[in-house]
Structures are given as C-alpha cells and as structure tokens.
Amino acid sequence: IEVLLAALVGVMLIGTAGDIALDAGRRLLAHAGVGVAQEAPHLDVAAFVVLGATLVVNIGVSVWERRVGKRWDSPLLVTDALHTRSDVAVTLGVLAATTFVILGHPDVDGFAGLVVAAFVATTGIGLIKRNGAFLIDAALVPVARVEAAALTVRGINSVSDVRTHGAPGAIAMDLRAQVDAALSLEAAHSLGHAVSDAVRAAIPDVNDVVVHVEPSPRPG
C-alpha cells in the first residue's frame, strides 16, 4: 500500500506540473501580446517574510523526512520528502518571479513558471519509475549478490531462478538451489534453511527467502 501511495503522489505531481506549465504559458503569451492579459504576481513585505519562513521550514522537513525514510526504508516518507522539495521549488519560483517583476522584468514570470513545472514533473516521473519498479516486481536485489551469499553454504553447487518482490526493507524472494543428487531429503532440507539464513544475513533488506532445493543435473 505504501509503495502504491508513493506512486500516486508522483502522478499528482505530474498533474500539478501541468497546471503550472499551462499558467506559465498563458503568461508568456500575454507578454507577447497574444491572449488575455495576466495579472503579475505581487507580494508585500509581510508575504515575503511568510514565504521565506515557509521555505526554510519546508527545506528542513524535506531533509529530515529523506533521512528518516532512508533509515527506515520507507518509500512513502522518501516520497513525501520529494513532494516537499517540489513545494520548495514552487516557493522559490514565486519569490524569483515576484522579485523580477519588482525590478521591472515581468516577462520573466512565465519562464520561472516553466522551470518550476519542469522540476516538479521530473520529480513526479522519478517517483513513478522508482515505485513502479516495486509494483511490477522488478529485481530489487542484484542476482549476483544473492548467488554469492547462497554459494557460501557448503554443499550448494549452483543457484538459479532468483525472483524478488516487495519493497525496500521488506523484500521477499524465492530461488532454486542445486545440490548433490545423492544427498538425503533431510540433508537437502537443512541446506535449504542454511541458504535462507545466509541470504538474509548478507542482505538485511531481505526478510523472507523460500529455497527450492533440487538435485544438480548429471553431467553428460
């Protein structure tokens, strides 16, 4: 659920970027003498102070959420940090555009909006790609890393068909481990448990490993 919500935030950011870009486009057309004239942004001193304070708070919140999200492997916290960073970009855009208007350059307003829209859209696309990979069960751990951990168990000849699903901090996987065909069922079962323990010890994000033990192919 957390990964799905994070991906939906990405979709919302893209929609927000579209709205910002449309408004910026209307302002650029108005400055060019095409379309309906748009009112230039105007902020008094109090508004500047409030926006500046909001900017500082949002930067702090974004940094904190990102650190905590990374520490606890929480896609939703990391996503909210990026969402807050987009708010920072919007605030900076408003401050920059208003400053240029005050300095006598109202045409910069539209360009500032396009830059902000591009930043927000890029953030949204990144969130969709990152969390979409979890939703379609893309490989969450390099196969070579899993194989290396499994092959530390004496008696495992090879590993194949490694599949992962879940999200960071809650990765589940299943794999096939090939052993000597002469081993008893009990010995093969013990090796399977040993492989599961070895993989989880080597890769902390993995909390569940299902090992299918099978005999190695006979040569020739």
Secondary structure, DSSP 8 states (H G I E B T S, - for coil): -HHHHHHHHHHHHHHHHHHHHHHHHHHHHHHTT-SS--------HHHHHHHHHHHHHHHHHHHHHHHHHHHTT-HHHHHHHHHHHHHHHHHHHHHHHHHHHHTT-TTHHHHHHHHHHHHHHHHHHHHHHHHHHHHTT--SS-HHHHHHHHTTSTTEEEEEEEEEEEETTEEEEEEEEEE-TTS-HHHHHHHHHHHHHHHHHH-TTEEEEEEEEEE-----
